[in-house]
């Protein structure tokens, strides 16, 4: 597989295998994380079709986040994951238009991170960090969302440390904690995040 990008069919199959979900759940996971801007996606061609049938086409561009936001859970959207094609009817306030997309690909690092995080509705263990003012699973889950989002952003910008298997865990944890601190966000203990970082590094190096 490509070290940087995954075709849509490969991304779907990867999540089904690693998360243990069906194709519909995997598709929802990808659309959800893309809509949040946590997984980058690209396409070979994007075509916007206006109400007067005029068309604007762009080649080799990023799939905009709003497309995934419009797509997630919408009947107006059709995605052919096997062939990497999609169409969406956008019902905006100022205009109505169709979008057709061909050759969809995803960031392999992002998809690997999604495989580790899994389905958002999955319960989070009620681990309480020392010094936490408001303990409990809800607070911990909110911190997990921030931590994983920053982990994906870090890997998107800087990649992963050189090495093999699970090497570089301390470097990744320190980098993510530093980035969160600069944003005024709380973090989690090393013992909490280390197993996840370990699995992320292993998965990415398997791709």
Phi, psi and omega in degrees: 000153178300137182290338184250324186232149176239134171296156185302318181296320179292320179297318180296314181296321180299314180293320178302318182287314187282323182273334183078037181242174177272176185296325180294317178294319179297319179297318178296320179299313181297313180299320181297310183289329174293321181295333178274357180078017183267344176231124179283144177222149181227167176213155178286329179205137176235126182239127175255125182246115182280173181299329179276010178073007174291147186234143174235124183242142177230139181252143175051062181233166175287142173285123184296146180302325183296332178297315180291326177296318176293327188281326189296112177073018182254134178288342181286355185251139175230122180239122176263093185292329182296321183252002176069037181239151180208155174218146184214138173261115181266122181254069181283170181289326186259340181202159175240128180210162177255149175234132174240136184231138180230146176070049182287136176224157181231153175295123183296324179296318179296316179296322178297322178293321178298321180298325180285317182292318179078203184284125185305326182288350179297129184302143177260135180301134184284063178276128182255124178285148177295137179086000179290129182286318181241089184288166176129162184297326182296313179297317180296322180294321178298319178294323179298318179300313178298318185293315181293320178300318180289326177298315179296317179298318179299314181292327177295319184277319188245354183074202178241157181299152175295147180143189179225167181051245186250019181291152178092011183298314182297322179297317180294314181299316180297319181295316180294316179299320180295317179296319179295320180298320179295333179268002180073025181259151176282164181232186181238162181292156179301319182297334179282316187269338186303316179299323179291315179300319179301312181294322178299312181297319180295314182298314181299319182284349174279335185288000000 
